[in-house]
Every structure is written in C-alpha cells, then in structure tokens.
Amino acid sequence: MFLKQANNDKLVEVLGLRDLFNPLLPNVVGRYHAGEEVQEAETFAKNDLVFQSGEPLPKCWTDVHYRDDEVHAHH
C-alpha cells in the first residue's frame, strides 16, 4: 500500500500491512518510492503518514483506545 508522508508529500510503500493495521504498533516498515531504483527499507511513524488524498489514517490503526468513550458510555 502506498501512503505519503504528511510533512513532505513523499510516497512511502508500506511493506507490512499487518503492522499498519495494528494499533499497538506506532511504526511501520516501508520504503520511499522515488526514482527507478528500489529504496532501502526503513521505519516510519504512523503519525507521520497519510493517505495519498491527504486524509489521515483511521484511528483504529493508530489508537488502541479509539473506542474507549463508546464502551464506557454503555455501562
């Protein structure tokens, strides 16, 4: 999956989708997608990544407590 870094608009190919979807992990392994040569893999903070449209990542991918308020409202 391709995302982009919010601060510089560089495309990042995320190499581990499970890590991306796991809210317990703050980082993902990916590589910049630039030029013709494959770039070295490196770690990227999920907080620095957005969809190519500029939309933020879903909270359920980045915040393990994203439903806490909803759960406590039903008790």
Secondary structure, DSSP 8 states (H G I E B T S, - for coil): -EEEETTT--EEEES-HHHHH-TT-SEEEEEE--SSS----EEEEGGGEE-TTS-B--HHHH-TTTTHHHHHHT-
